[in-house]
């Protein structure tokens, strides 16, 4: 059966109004006040738009659609406007600057923050139950609601350069997000209850981010950093048969060793060595699966001096002995 084609929603990044217009134009659905709803049997797409004050919106989305939904955002060119996104359930694939990353509930990447200064694409996979919350606000609007948090924005985006951050949803935020989605489905008092809960989540999120910054646990990536890391990743994948040295890679790409390690972990959620080892074992599995190579050939070709060490590493990463992969 031919797979349904994806639905592309294109918009200029900004407040809730941009999203309402783009969804209505592309998909349609029923709109009632602040709610856009599409229901087709067990298929559901619901987006609630709450405006706290001018230039300060919250979008609560619950998506389980029969096609992939791809949202392509153009930069808004407003360095004073920010986008804080949390995922409460499921997984959203993100692509920016040719880098693929996932914002996933229960992971270290449950929160995605950026300043709207670069193209950004999200993919909501078909027939997956996904719940997300987005806050979209200007610096001026935040100063009216929560002036003590303006300094955090300056710390995160003070250079007004394209930048993004990922971090985790902690247990308290997770509990509050569950309550928000409960109220967003309430038959009585939905709007005031959801607004109240959304305003309860925001200061906790800001306080968490400030604490992480103070402990140097929150690292953002400039677009130049993204581009460098893409080149580093390509270099690693092109040298699977060699023995790479991380210090040499840092020198090659004119970056300090500590920054290279920190940025790589921020973007790919793993260490350089773990990424490289995983890629080696993926390639080993691919070659062994063809039946055209022996375990010894693959081990030596991928730079291992000892086949026993190769076999141990393969078993550790793949959970199976390499000789068991070779087709009979």
N, C-alpha and C positions, 0 to 999 in steps of 0.2 A: 504494500500500500504506500502511495506517495505521501511523504511527510508534508504537513501543512507548512506553508511559507511563513516567515516571521512578519510581525507587524512593526513597522518603523515609525517611531514618534520623534519628530525633529522639532527642536525649539531653541530659543536663545535663553541661556541660563538667567535666573532671576527669581521673582516671587511666585506665589501660588497662582496668580492670574495667568502667567505664561503657561503653566502646566494644565490648567483648566481648558484654556483655549486649544492647546495642542491635542489633548485627549479627545475633546469634543470633535475637533476637525478630523482626526484620524480614525477613531473608533466609534464615537457617538456615545450612546448610552443615555440613561435617564439622569437629568440633573435637577436637584431640588435643594435650593439654598446653597449650602456649602458642600453638598454631597454629589459625587458622580458615581453612578451604579450601573454595572452591566451584569446581568444574570442570565445564564443559558443552561438550565439543568444544574449539574454539579459544578459548572464553570462559573467563576465569580471574579469580578474586578471591582473593587470599591476603593474610592479615594475621597477622604474627608479633608477639607481645607479650612483651617482655622486662622483667623487674623487677630493677633493680640492688639497691635497698634499698627499705624502706618509703617510699612517696610519691615514688618516682623510677622512672619507666617509660620504655621506648622502644617505639614502634610502627613496624614496618617493613611497608609496604603495597605490593602489586603488583596493580594493577587493570586489567583489560581486559574490561569487561562489556557485555552486549548492550542495556543500558538506561542512561540517565543515572542516576547515584547522587548524591543530594542529601543532604548531612549538615547537619542544622540543630542548632546548639548553643545551649543556654540558658546564661546566665551562671552561673558557679559561686559568685559572691559571696565569693571567697577572694582577697584582694589579695596573699596570700603564696604563691600557686600560679601557675606560669608554663608557657607552651606555646611551644616552639621547633620550627618545622616547616621542613624542607628538601625540595625537589623534585629528584629525580635524573633524571627522564625525564618528558616530556610537559608538560601544562599543566593547572592547576586554577583554575577560576573561583571568585572569592570575592566575597561580598556582605555588607557590614556597614554599618549606618547608611545604607542606601540608596545606598551607593557600590559600584561594580563595579570590581574589580581582578583581575589575573591573577598567580598565582605560577607561573613558567615556568622550566623547566630552561634553563641557558645564558643567562639574561637578568639584568638588574639587580634582578629581583624573585624570585630563586630561594630566598630565605629569608624566612619570615614569622614574626614574634615578637609575641605579645600576652599580656595578663595575665588573660584569661578574664572580664573584667568587663562585656562587652557581647555582645549576640546576634551570632552569626557563622555564616554558611552557606557551605559548599563544594560545588561542582558538579564531579563527575568525568564528563566527557562520554563517551557510549557509544562502544564500539569504538575507544578510544584507549588506548594502552599507557602507563600512568602508574605511576611509582615515587615514593613519598614516605617520608620518615622523620620521626617526631615524638618529641620529648622532652617529658615532662610531669613536673614536679617541684615540690616545695615549697622554700621558702627554707631551711628547717631541713635538708631532705635534701641539698640542694646543699652546705650548710656541712659535712656529714659527708664528702662525696666530694671536694669541691673548694672549700675555704673561701676560697681567694684570689679566687674569682670572685663571692663574695657582694656585694662592693662594686660590681661591674658591674650586678647586679640593682638595687641602690639607685640607681645612676646612671640606669638605664633606667626604673624604675618607682617611684622613691622617694616620689613624691607620692600613690601608691596610687589614682590616677585611671585610668579606662579609657584604654588607650593601645596602639598597635600600631606596629611597625616593619617595613620591607622592606629587604632588601639582597641582594647577589649571593653566589652560591657561587663561591669562588675555585678555582683550578686544583687546589690540594692537597686541598681538601675534595671536589672533584669526583672525584678519583682514589680517595679513601677511601670515598666513597659507592658507587662501582662495586664496590669490594672487599667492602663490607658486603653488597650484594645478591648477590654471588657466594657468600659464606659462608652467607647466609640460605637458599640453595638447595642447600647441601652435603648429601650423604648421610651424612657421618660428621663428628661434632663441630660440628653446625650451631649449637647454642645457645652453647657457650663461645666459639667463633670469632666469632660475631655480637656477643656481649656485649663481647668484647675490642675488636672494631673500633668498636663504638658508643661505647665509652669512650675510644677514640683520637680519634674525630671531635669529641667534645664539647669538650675543652680547646682544640682548634684553632679551633673555632667561637667559643668565648668570647674567646680571644686576638684573633681577627680583629675581633670586635665592639668590644673594648676599644680596639684600635688605631684603628678608625674613629671612635669617640667622641672619642678624644684629638685626632684631626685634624679634628673637627667635620664628619665625613662621614656620620654616622648621625643621622637625624632622625626622631623619633617624633611621632605626631599624637594629640592629645587629641580626645575626641569632639566638643568644641566646635569644634575646628579642622576636623574632617570636615564638620560641619554648615555652617560658614562657606564651605568650599570648594565644597560642593554648590550653595550659593546663588550663588557667584561663577561657577561653570560655567553655571548656568541663566541668569544675567545675560548672559554672553557669547553663549550660543545664541539669546537673545531679541533681541540687538542686532547681528546679522550685517550689517545694512544700514547700520550706523553705523560711525564711526571711534572705537574705544575708546582710552582712555588709562589705562595701568596705574596711574599715580599717583592718578588720580581714583577708580579702583576700590578701591584701598587705603584712601583717605579715606572712601569710601562705606561700607565694611565695617569701619571702625574698627580697622585693623590696619596695622602698619608695612609699607612697601614690601618691605623685605628679607625679612620673615617671610612675606608673601604669596607672593613668588616661591619661597622655599625650600619652603614647605608645598605649594604647587601642584606643584612638581617631585617632591616626595616621593610624593604621592598619585597623580598622573597620569603620572609618568615623562616629562614633557615641559614645556617652558616655556609660559607663558601665551600669548605671541605665537604660538608654533608651534601650540598647540591651537586658538587663534582662527582662524589662517590655514587650518588643515586643515578646520575646521568650515565656513568660508566656501567653500572649494573643493568640499567635499562637497555643500553646498547649491547651488552653481553647477552642479555635475554633474547633480544631481537635476532642476533646472529645465531645463537644456539637453536632457536626455534626453527630456523630455516633448514636445519639439518646439513648445511654445507660446511660447517666448522666443527672441530672437536673441542672439548673443554680446554685441552692444552693449547690449541691454536688461539682460541679466544683470550685465554689468560695472558699468554705472552704478547699477543697483538695489542692488548690494552695496558701494557706496561708493567705487568706483574712479573717479578723475577722468580717467584715461588708459586706454583700452581695450587699448593695447599692453602696458601694465604688468599689467593683469588677465590678458591672454593669456600673458604670460611666467610669471606666478606660477602660473596654472593648469597650464601645461606642466611647471613645476618640481615641483609637488605631485602631479599626476595622471599625468604622463608622456605626455600626449597634448594636442594643440591643441584648444581649446574648440570650434572650428568643426567638428572631426571627430566631436564627440559628438552634434551635432544630427542627428536621424534624417533620412534622405533622404526 
